[in-house]
Each structure stands twice: as structure tokens, then as C-alpha cells.
Amino acid sequence: MRNRLHVLDLGRMQMARSSFFGDLAADDPGKNDFVEFPISAYLIEGPDGRILYDAGCHPDAMKADGRWSESFQSQFPWTLGNLR
């Protein structure tokens, strides 16, 4: 068996451009615009087994009673990916 890499779509998150790019956006009049970026996990399959590298956002964190505060959730909106 050859090694295989699977990219798992866990959704998208938004962040103020100035937070994402720091000082690079300081002189830009659109610095408060939001940028969207993917949240992914990676499954590596090989002859000796599987490795799951999860760099994602747990869906429960963004619920009304989730781990992330309502303020954080409004500053960094998240939408579900195609993984169900």
C-alpha cells in the first residue's frame, strides 16, 4: 500500500484582516474587512496504519453553549464544511 493523504474539510472561519495579517494591513483602508480561511484536518494512510492530524475547529465550540464565548464567535464567524 502506498501512502495516501486525505484533506478533510472542517469548514471556514473569518477573521478581521488586520488581525490575520497584523502590521501588513495597518496602512490599508480596508484593514477591518474580514478574510475567510479554511479549517482542515488531515488523514494519512500508510502500510503501518493511519494518522489523523486535526488542526480544526470542533463544531461544538461554536454553539450557543460552546467553549468559545459569544463575543469570540461574533468576531470570528465559522461555517461548517462538507464533512457530515
C-alpha positions in Angstrom: 0.0 0.0 0.0 1.2 3.5 -0.9 0.9 6.4 1.5 -2.3 8.4 0.9 -3.2 11.9 2.2 -6.8 12.9 2.7 -7.7 16.6 3.4 -10.9 16.8 5.5 -12.9 20.0 5.1 -14.0 21.2 8.6 -15.4 24.5 7.4 -14.3 28.1 7.1 -13.6 30.8 9.6 -13.5 34.5 9.2 -11.2 37.0 10.9 -10.6 40.7 10.7 -7.9 41.3 8.0 -5.9 43.4 10.4 -5.8 40.5 13.0 -4.9 38.0 10.3 -2.1 40.0 8.6 -1.0 42.2 11.6 1.0 45.3 10.7 0.9 44.4 7.0 -2.7 45.7 6.9 -2.1 48.8 9.1 -1.9 51.3 6.3 -4.8 49.7 4.3 -8.1 51.5 4.5 -9.9 48.1 4.2 -8.0 46.7 7.2 -11.2 45.9 9.1 -12.5 43.8 6.3 -12.9 40.1 7.0 -10.8 37.4 5.3 -12.0 33.8 5.1 -9.7 30.8 5.6 -10.2 27.1 5.6 -10.1 24.8 8.6 -8.8 21.3 7.8 -7.8 18.0 9.3 -5.5 15.5 7.5 -5.7 11.8 7.4 -2.5 10.0 6.4 -2.9 6.3 5.4 0.1 4.1 5.2 1.1 0.4 5.3 1.5 0.5 9.1 -1.8 2.3 9.9 -3.4 5.7 9.9 -2.5 9.1 11.4 -5.1 11.8 11.9 -3.7 15.3 12.2 -6.5 17.6 13.3 -5.8 21.3 13.1 -9.5 22.0 13.0 -12.2 23.7 15.0 -14.5 21.4 16.9 -18.1 22.2 15.9 -19.4 22.3 19.5 -17.0 25.2 20.3 -19.1 27.5 18.1 -22.6 26.6 19.5 -24.6 28.9 21.8 -23.3 27.0 24.8 -19.9 26.1 23.3 -16.5 26.6 24.7 -15.9 29.8 22.7 -17.5 32.9 24.1 -20.3 34.6 22.2 -18.0 37.6 21.7 -15.3 35.4 20.1 -17.9 33.7 17.9 -19.1 37.0 16.6 -15.6 38.2 15.9 -14.6 35.0 14.2 -17.6 33.5 12.4 -17.4 29.8 11.4 -19.3 27.9 8.8 -19.5 24.1 8.5 -17.6 22.3 5.8 -18.8 19.5 3.7 -17.9 16.8 6.2 -21.0 15.5 7.9 
